[in-house]
Amino acid sequence: MKNPQRLPDLSRRTFLKGSSFSTLMSMLGGVPLVAQEKPTEPAAGKPVGRPVNCGVIGLGPWGREILATLSKIPEANIVAICDTYAPMLRRGQQSAPKAAATDDYKAVLENKEVEAVFVATPPHQHRELAVAALKAGKHVYCEAPLAHTIEDARAIAQAAKASFKSVFQCGLQARSHPQRHFLLQFIRSGAMGKPVMARAQWHRKQSWRFASPNADREKEINWRLSRKTSPGLIGEVGIHQLDAVTWFLDQRPLAVTGFGSLIKWTEDNRDVPDTIQAVLEYPQGVHLTYDSTLANSFEADYEVYYGSDSAIMVRDNKAWMFKEVDAPLLGWEVYARKDSFYKETGIALVANASKLEAQGEGGTADSAAAINSLTFALQAFLGNAGKVATAVKDFKENFGEDDEALKEHLADVRKSRLPAAGYQEGFDAVVVALKANEAILGKKRIQFQKEWFDLG
């Protein structure tokens, strides 16, 4: 593995005080391994910077989720909301009653009060909105995937790269979650031994179809069911898990082979598969097998990373390590309580020790793992946007309009940014997911080309 990192400092006292047991599945158990909380990690719900004036464009189910989450974050000041469909706009106002409401996104971009824009429309509409927002000098949070085509995603990423005064973040939320960064230390440190393979899935029994009394509106809101506008299951949902595996393994995939079928939802004229499988080939012979279905809910969603010494399962931002009997001792296991279920014992990998210690033996409900990824992602974006905006303002007041010097200054400022997926990570994830979707639709193998990831 690249970039090996030292395991976090672990104390016997922390183990003994934070040793409550969490159930992974009815067949798996674990003992907590509690990492010490880093003081630099933001605590969800607590301000990490100055308030930022926000505008949200797209108020469908996920846009309203973003809006509701923003309303609970102290540094988010929602001043504008936008949707072209009046009922959605009215529902959005319930979370932002004081915000200016409009059906024209240009009004949001022309609003000088708005500093940061959240693009939460369907992916095939992202390019126009995100590029326009960046040109208007706004900080931009664009949901994942960045777009439904690589061409559109590249245009967004290139615009973000050119807009050095703006913060751009892609909605790959796991990149901002402290629990994921905690797990990254184990994956990258070699605690699993030699990487062998990985597996991930997302299972839900649901149609993905929305109903509307208006035929045109129904067609519009069911963009996921048409290949013309949909990145498919692997592009719409799987992109998050594919990105996590690529991030943890610190390698881009070399090739992908895919299969897809329309099995359950065959009577509503959709042409997007409801059940898919993909195998992604990584360097050193490591393979990721991924499957997703809208026809069955068993086992829901998770990732498993297999190494020669142990396997790590990740589920709901919690993780468990399952050691091989011949694996070398890492040191901290001798303090951990062992609970076995169905011949397997899982060591729970849990970040945020100080909160667990404060609670004593018992709840982990307030731990970082229990907080949803969206909260951390939005807080990271707002914190970074506020920091960059303040740096730009201070620089101009003291040194004037010297863009080259400002670029250098902002490069230093960004070194202390809160963790988040930027334009390159967002673009890379789109290339991987959309090529995987192409392989699924064509039931073929596609070899990745280095130039596909180049932004110029």
C-alpha positions in Angstrom: 0.0 0.0 0.0 1.1 3.6 -0.6 1.6 6.2 2.1 1.7 4.0 5.2 0.5 5.8 8.3 1.1 5.0 11.9 -1.8 3.5 13.9 -3.4 6.0 16.3 -2.3 6.0 19.9 -4.4 3.7 21.9 -4.5 3.4 25.7 -5.6 0.6 28.0 -7.7 3.1 30.0 -9.5 4.2 26.9 -10.3 0.6 25.9 -11.6 -0.3 29.4 -13.7 2.8 29.7 -15.2 2.7 26.2 -15.7 -1.1 25.9 -19.4 -1.2 25.3 -20.5 -3.8 22.7 -22.3 -2.9 19.4 -24.2 -5.4 17.3 -23.1 -5.5 13.6 -25.5 -8.2 12.5 -27.3 -10.9 14.4 -24.5 -13.2 13.4 -21.5 -10.9 14.1 -20.3 -9.3 17.2 -17.4 -7.0 18.3 -15.4 -5.3 21.0 -14.8 -1.6 20.7 -11.4 -0.2 19.6 -11.8 3.5 20.4 -9.6 6.0 18.8 -8.7 9.3 20.5 -10.5 12.2 18.9 -8.4 14.6 17.0 -8.9 18.2 18.2 -8.9 19.4 14.5 -12.0 17.4 13.6 -15.2 19.4 13.5 -17.9 18.4 15.9 -21.2 18.2 14.0 -23.6 20.9 15.1 -20.9 23.1 16.5 -19.7 26.2 14.5 -16.4 25.8 12.7 -16.3 29.2 11.1 -18.2 32.3 10.3 -21.8 32.1 9.0 -22.0 31.7 5.2 -25.0 32.9 3.2 -26.4 29.9 1.2 -28.7 29.3 -1.8 -30.1 25.8 -2.5 -31.1 25.0 -6.1 -33.2 21.9 -6.6 -35.8 21.0 -3.9 -36.6 17.4 -4.6 -36.3 14.8 -1.8 -32.5 15.1 -1.6 -32.5 18.9 -2.0 -34.9 19.2 0.9 -32.7 16.8 2.9 -29.8 19.2 2.3 -31.9 22.1 3.2 -33.1 20.5 6.4 -29.6 19.6 7.4 -28.3 23.1 6.6 -31.0 24.5 8.9 -29.4 22.7 11.8 -25.8 23.9 11.1 -25.0 27.1 12.9 -22.7 28.5 10.2 -25.3 28.0 7.4 -27.5 31.1 6.8 -30.1 30.1 4.1 -31.0 33.2 2.1 -32.3 31.8 -1.1 -34.0 28.6 -2.4 -35.0 27.6 -6.0 -37.1 25.0 -7.8 -39.0 25.2 -11.0 -41.9 23.2 -9.6 -44.1 25.4 -7.3 -45.1 22.6 -4.8 -41.5 21.7 -4.2 -40.6 25.3 -3.7 -43.4 25.6 -1.1 -42.2 22.5 0.7 -38.7 23.9 0.8 -39.9 27.0 2.5 -40.9 24.9 5.5 -37.1 24.5 6.3 -36.2 28.0 5.2 -39.1 30.3 5.8 -37.0 33.5 5.7 -35.2 32.7 2.4 -36.1 34.3 -0.9 -37.9 31.8 -3.0 -37.7 31.7 -6.8 -38.2 29.4 -9.8 -35.3 30.9 -11.7 -31.8 29.8 -10.7 -30.3 33.0 -12.3 -32.0 35.0 -9.6 -30.1 33.0 -7.0 -26.8 33.6 -8.8 -27.5 37.3 -9.2 -28.3 37.7 -5.5 -25.2 39.4 -4.0 -26.1 38.1 -0.6 -25.6 34.5 -1.7 -22.0 33.3 -1.1 -22.4 29.6 -1.5 -24.7 27.6 -3.8 -25.8 24.0 -3.4 -26.7 22.2 -6.6 -29.2 19.4 -5.8 -30.9 18.9 -9.2 -30.7 15.7 -11.3 -27.2 15.1 -12.6 -28.1 15.9 -16.2 -28.8 19.5 -15.1 -25.7 20.0 -13.1 -23.4 21.4 -15.8 -25.4 24.5 -16.6 -26.0 25.3 -12.9 -22.6 24.5 -11.5 -20.6 26.3 -14.2 -22.8 29.4 -14.0 -22.5 29.5 -10.2 -18.7 29.3 -10.5 -18.6 32.1 -13.1 -20.8 34.1 -10.8 -18.0 33.8 -8.1 -20.0 31.5 -5.8 -18.7 28.7 -3.7 -20.3 25.5 -5.1 -21.4 22.3 -3.5 -22.5 19.9 -6.3 -24.2 16.6 -5.6 -22.6 13.4 -6.8 -22.4 12.3 -9.5 -21.1 15.6 -10.9 -22.9 14.8 -14.2 -24.5 12.0 -16.2 -21.7 12.2 -18.9 -18.0 12.5 -18.6 -18.0 15.5 -20.9 -20.3 17.4 -18.6 -18.4 16.4 -15.5 -15.1 17.5 -17.1 -16.6 20.9 -17.9 -17.7 21.3 -14.3 -14.3 20.2 -12.9 -12.4 22.5 -15.3 -14.6 25.4 -14.3 -13.9 24.6 -10.6 -10.2 24.3 -11.2 -10.1 27.8 -12.9 -12.2 29.4 -10.2 -9.4 29.6 -7.6 -11.2 32.1 -5.4 -14.1 29.6 -5.0 -14.4 26.5 -2.9 -15.8 23.6 -4.9 -17.0 20.4 -3.3 -18.5 17.2 -4.7 -21.2 15.4 -2.7 -19.0 12.3 -2.0 -20.0 12.6 1.7 -17.8 9.8 3.1 -14.7 11.9 2.3 -15.7 14.2 5.1 -16.7 11.7 7.8 -14.1 11.4 10.6 -14.9 7.7 11.1 -13.8 7.1 7.5 -10.6 9.0 8.0 -10.0 7.0 11.2 -10.5 3.7 9.1 -8.2 5.0 6.5 -5.3 4.8 9.0 -6.0 1.0 9.4 -6.3 0.3 5.7 -3.3 2.3 4.7 -1.1 1.2 7.7 -1.1 -2.4 6.6 -3.1 -3.6 9.6 -5.1 -5.9 7.3 -1.9 -7.4 5.9 -1.6 -7.6 2.2 -4.8 -6.4 0.4 -6.5 -9.4 -1.3 -9.9 -8.2 -2.5 -12.9 -6.0 -1.7 -16.7 -6.4 -1.9 -19.5 -3.9 -1.7 -23.3 -3.9 -2.2 -26.4 -1.8 -2.1 -29.8 -3.6 -1.9 -33.2 -2.0 -1.7 -36.6 -3.4 -2.8 -38.1 -0.2 -4.3 -39.2 0.9 -7.8 -37.3 4.2 -8.0 -40.4 5.5 -9.7 -42.2 8.6 -8.5 -45.9 9.3 -9.2 -47.5 12.5 -10.3 -50.9 13.5 -11.7 -49.2 15.5 -14.4 -47.7 13.3 -17.2 -45.0 15.8 -18.1 -44.0 16.2 -14.4 -44.0 12.4 -13.9 -41.6 12.0 -16.8 -39.4 14.8 -15.5 -39.0 13.4 -12.0 -38.3 9.8 -13.2 -35.1 10.8 -14.9 -33.4 7.8 -13.2 -35.4 5.3 -15.3 -34.1 6.5 -18.7 -30.6 5.8 -20.0 -30.6 9.3 -21.6 -30.5 11.0 -18.2 -29.6 8.3 -15.7 -26.1 7.1 -14.7 -27.7 3.9 -13.5 -27.5 2.2 -10.2 -23.8 2.2 -10.1 -23.6 5.9 -11.1 -26.3 7.2 -8.9 -25.7 5.1 -5.8 -22.7 2.9 -6.3 -20.4 5.9 -7.0 -20.1 6.5 -3.3 -18.9 2.9 -2.5 -16.6 2.8 -5.6 -15.1 6.0 -4.5 -14.5 4.7 -1.0 -12.8 1.6 -2.2 -10.6 3.6 -4.6 -9.7 6.0 -1.8 -8.9 3.4 0.7 -6.8 1.3 -1.7 -5.1 4.5 -2.9 -5.3 3.2 -6.5 -7.4 3.9 -9.5 -9.0 0.8 -11.1 -7.4 -0.7 -14.3 -10.5 -2.2 -15.8 -14.1 -3.0 -15.2 -16.5 -5.8 -16.3 -20.2 -5.4 -15.9 -23.5 -7.2 -16.1 -27.0 -5.7 -15.8 -30.6 -7.0 -16.1 -34.1 -5.6 -15.8 -35.8 -8.3 -13.7 -38.4 -7.0 -11.3 -39.7 -3.6 -12.6 -40.4 -4.7 -16.2 -43.8 -3.1 -16.8 -43.2 0.7 -16.7 -41.2 1.2 -19.9 -37.9 1.9 -18.1 -34.6 0.9 -19.9 -32.3 1.1 -16.9 -31.4 -2.2 -15.3 -32.7 -2.9 -11.8 -30.1 -5.4 -10.9 -26.4 -5.0 -11.7 -23.0 -6.6 -11.0 -19.5 -5.2 -11.7 -16.0 -6.4 -11.1 -13.3 -3.7 -10.9 -9.6 -4.7 -11.4 -7.1 -2.8 -9.3 -3.2 -3.0 -9.3 -1.5 -6.0 -7.6 -4.3 -8.3 -8.6 -6.9 -6.9 -6.2 -10.5 -7.0 -7.4 -13.6 -5.3 -6.1 -16.9 -7.1 -6.7 -19.9 -4.8 -6.6 -23.6 -5.6 -6.9 -26.8 -3.6 -6.5 -30.5 -4.3 -6.9 -33.9 -2.7 -6.6 -35.5 -6.2 -6.4 -34.3 -7.4 -3.0 -33.4 -5.7 0.3 -31.4 -8.5 2.1 -28.2 -7.3 3.8 -28.8 -3.7 2.7 -25.5 -2.0 2.0 -21.9 -2.4 3.2 -18.3 -2.7 2.1 -15.7 -5.4 3.1 -12.0 -5.1 2.6 -10.1 -8.4 2.8 -6.4 -8.6 3.7 -4.1 -11.5 4.4 -4.3 -10.8 8.2 -7.8 -9.5 8.6 -11.0 -8.3 7.0 -12.7 -4.9 7.7 -16.4 -4.5 7.3 -17.9 -1.0 7.0 -21.6 -0.4 7.5 -23.5 2.8 8.4 -20.1 4.5 9.0 -19.2 1.9 11.6 -16.6 -0.8 11.1 -15.4 -4.1 12.4 -12.1 -5.9 12.0 -12.1 -9.7 11.8 -8.7 -11.1 12.3 -7.2 -14.3 11.0 -5.9 -16.8 13.6 -2.3 -16.5 12.3 -2.3 -12.7 12.2 0.4 -10.9 14.2 -0.7 -9.0 17.3 -1.1 -5.2 16.8 -0.8 -4.6 20.5 -4.2 -3.2 21.5 -6.1 -6.5 21.1 -5.0 -7.8 24.5 -7.1 -5.1 26.2 -10.2 -5.8 24.2 -13.2 -7.8 25.3 -14.0 -10.7 22.9 -17.6 -11.5 22.0 -18.2 -14.3 19.5 -21.3 -14.9 17.4 -21.6 -17.7 14.8 -17.8 -18.5 15.1 -16.8 -14.9 14.2 -15.5 -12.2 16.4 -15.4 -8.6 15.2 -13.3 -5.8 16.8 -15.3 -2.6 16.5 -13.3 0.3 15.0 -14.8 3.4 16.4 -13.6 7.0 16.2 -14.3 9.8 18.7 -13.1 8.4 22.1 -13.8 11.4 24.2 -17.6 11.3 23.7 -17.6 7.6 24.5 -15.5 8.1 27.6 -17.9 10.9 28.8 -20.8 8.5 28.4 -19.1 5.7 30.2 -19.9 2.1 29.4 -23.1 2.3 27.4 -24.2 4.5 24.5 -22.4 5.3 21.3 -25.4 7.1 19.9 -23.6 10.4 20.1 -20.3 9.2 18.6 -19.1 10.4 15.2 -20.2 7.2 13.5 -23.8 7.9 14.6 -23.9 11.2 12.8 -24.9 11.1 9.2 -22.3 11.8 6.5 -24.2 14.7 5.0 -23.8 16.8 8.2 -20.0 16.4 8.1 -19.9 17.1 4.4 -21.9 20.3 4.6 -20.1 21.5 7.6 -16.8 20.9 5.9 -18.0 22.9 2.8 -19.2 25.8 4.9 -16.1 25.9 7.0 -13.8 25.8 4.0 -15.9 28.4 2.1 -15.9 30.8 5.1 -12.2 30.4 5.5 -11.4 31.1 1.8 -13.8 34.0 1.6 -12.3 35.6 4.6 -8.8 35.1 3.2 -9.7 36.6 -0.2 -11.3 39.7 1.5 -8.3 40.2 3.9 -5.8 39.8 1.1 -7.5 42.3 -1.2 -7.8 44.9 1.6 -4.1 44.6 2.4 -2.5 43.8 -1.0 -4.9 44.8 -3.7 -5.9 42.9 -6.9 -2.8 40.7 -7.5 -4.3 37.4 -8.6 -1.0 35.5 -8.9 0.0 36.4 -5.3 -3.6 35.6 -4.2 -3.4 32.2 -5.8 -0.3 31.4 -3.8 -1.8 32.7 -0.6 -5.0 30.6 -1.0 -2.9 27.5 -1.7 -1.4 27.9 1.8 -4.9 28.6 3.3 -6.3 25.4 1.7 -3.6 23.3 3.3 -5.6 23.5 6.6 -9.0 22.9 5.0 -11.5 20.5 6.4 -11.5 17.1 4.6 -13.8 17.0 1.6 -14.1 15.7 -2.0 -12.9 18.4 -4.4 -13.3 18.7 -8.2 -10.6 16.1 -9.0 -12.0 13.5 -6.7 -15.5 14.2 -8.0 -14.4 13.9 -11.6 -12.4 10.7 -11.0 -15.4 9.1 -9.3 -17.6 10.0 -12.3 -15.2 8.5 -14.8 -15.0 5.2 -12.8 -18.8 5.0 -12.2 -19.9 6.0 -15.8 -17.5 3.6 -17.4 -18.7 0.9 -15.1 -22.3 1.7 -16.1 -21.2 1.5 -19.8 -19.7 -1.9 -19.1 -22.9 -3.0 -17.3 -25.2 -1.9 -20.1 -23.0 -3.5 -22.7 -22.1 -6.6 -20.6 -18.5 -6.1 -21.5 -15.0 -5.3 -20.1 -13.6 -1.8 -20.4 -10.0 -0.9 -19.7 -9.5 2.5 -18.1 -7.2 4.9 -20.0 -5.1 7.4 -18.1 -6.1 10.3 -20.3 -9.8 9.9 -19.3 -8.9 11.3 -15.9 -7.0 14.3 -17.2 -8.5 17.8 -16.8 -5.8 19.6 -18.8 
